Amino acid sequence: MEKLHLELNFKSMKSRWFINVFLIVAVFVTVATIAFSIVFRSVYYERVEVLANDYSYEFYALSSANRGNFTDSAISFAGQFRYKTKMEVQVINHNGEFVVSTSGFQSDYTETEDFLKAKETSTPQTLKWENENGEDILACSTPLYDTGGEFLGAYRWLVSLDTVNKMSLGFIAIAVLVAVTVLFIFGFSGVYFIKSIVNPIKEVGNIARKIAMGDLESRIEIPKNDEIGELCEAINYMASELYAAQNLKNDFISSVSHELRTPLTAIRGWGETARMSLGTDDDLVNRGLDVVLSEANRLSGLVEELLDFSRMETGRLQVNSMPLNVTQILTESADMYAELSRKNGIDFIFTPPTEQLEVMGDGDRLKQVFINIIDNAVKYTESGGQVLITQLKEEGCVRITVNDTGVGIPEADIDRVKEKFYKANKTVRGSGIGLAVADEIIKQHKGLLFIESTEGAGTTVTIVLPLYEPEDEVLQDTETKEIEDVQE
């Protein structure tokens, strides 16, 4: 059903082109050809009439000069007429009787329509008619009068139109042939052009359906470097991004599943061990409870991280800003990893700054960011390495730097480590969303988070936050009040 519907749509496109373009052009060409044919024949006939009048003028001039003896002069001049091969001139007297013809043949003449009209209107009258042999004849009667204005008769020239008709038909045939050729070329090029659009679009539709059904490795062959090619390239890019996102999602699900399973396994194992050791080995029970509590806290932190990510995705991640001592928060965060680093053989360097700096922010959220960054530095640094944490006051801001000598980040991954689900090193624990959440939190604090790294040499994470100034709070309160007034 879908295939039939798609084919009908493509046929509909061809039909629309035929109706809206080809049919209009065909009608225009047809009308133009007919108009050309009519105008051409009319102009040709007019030309023949002009030439005939020019040829017959000699006869008219001589007749006018010898009207005293109209019949004799007509008969005399008929034998001397120079254009006998081009046309025939007949002389009719005032009674409508045939007098003479330049062809030398007698005729049972009867008053024709052109003669009667010329006699009636005193002006030359032209008539097109067909003789008994089926030959088209063009005739024109010109009235003649004596000096006293008395009607003497008329001379009448006749021209065969067979040659003219043959010539005009030849030109008309050529015009029709040209019109048909134009329509054929236009139609052929139009069909080719439509196919060049329809076929790629059909392929785009097929690949789009495959992508929609989950085949994200399908790609469209880009036929040409035009708008259709750009569309194909855009869809291929979309499929690549979807494929990459799907892989990231799958890696994320696998990583989170592993991160959740590890503490749950430890909690279950040590819980069963502690229960079996109740009353027999209090030290083992206490040790087990410590592990259970530690892993439960770790599990809670992971779930909270997932919730924060969900809030960030839906735009509900908020910070409760207030003046706070960022130096104290950084110190508390660093102290949490000092002992762990020492146990892992890492040289953990952090000297609590003497200058206490304040920022406007959410203490819990900033602590979450600091813990995430320090935790990454520690877990990606091997024994014998170093983690250095510094705080530096700059003009209007505080710069906090966490530098490690760990494995570093490949150059190809450095621009993506803050993306959701992305993990440059999949061998180390972590969900891959910590830095994405941290970056969002810092942005909401109107700060910046930079990552610089060299693979095999280490990583430096820098956080820049604006310092708190009392007037900032007044300004913020004013802005909040103005927003509330507008809402009311």
Beta strands, then each sheet from edge to edge (+ up, - down):
strand 1: 88-93
strand 2: 98-101
strand 3: 125-130
strand 4: 136-145
strand 5: 151-160
strand 6: 322-325
strand 7: 347-350
strand 8: 358-361
strand 9: 386-394
strand 10: 397-404
strand 11: 448-454
strand 12: 458-466
sheet 1: 2+ 1- 5+ 4- 3+
sheet 2: 6+ 8-
sheet 3: 7+ 9+ 10- 12+ 11-
end
